[in-house]
Amino acid sequence: AAKMAEIFPATEAVIYGEGYGAGIQKGGLYSLTKKFIVFDVLVGGEWWLSWENSCDVASKLGLDVVPFIGEMRLEQATEMVRLGFPSRLNAGQMQAEGLVGRTVEVLFDKKGHRLIVKLKTRDF
């Protein structure tokens, strides 16, 4: 809480991520210890930070951040996930679970929810 107050002294922020590592589903293949990995940061309840700024926040908190794979069209991402690819979390020792894609510029649906796509290898 103290580190969050240092980083965001004038507003609230929410760090989105998930636990992974030994003891969390099959996470022992990713890490021998339990860890938290950041994938998004929402500031003031309405501003999603850019990838670079999310990485900066994670670094200041001493947290891992999900790997950036690259910019690509949805069709390219779908094919990449369909074929499978090595995870970047464990030096390629196992296949990645999939990809989460965001638009270059943040887009929202008519209810104000941010548009994101999640492609999972197990769905192919």
Secondary structure, DSSP 4 states (H G I P E B T S, - for coil): -HHHHHHSTTS-EEEEEEEESTTSTTGGGT-SS-EEEEEEEEETTTEEPPHHHHHHHHHHHT-EEPPP-----HHHHHHHHHH--B-TTTTTSSB--EEEEE-SS--B-TTSPBPEEEEEGGG-
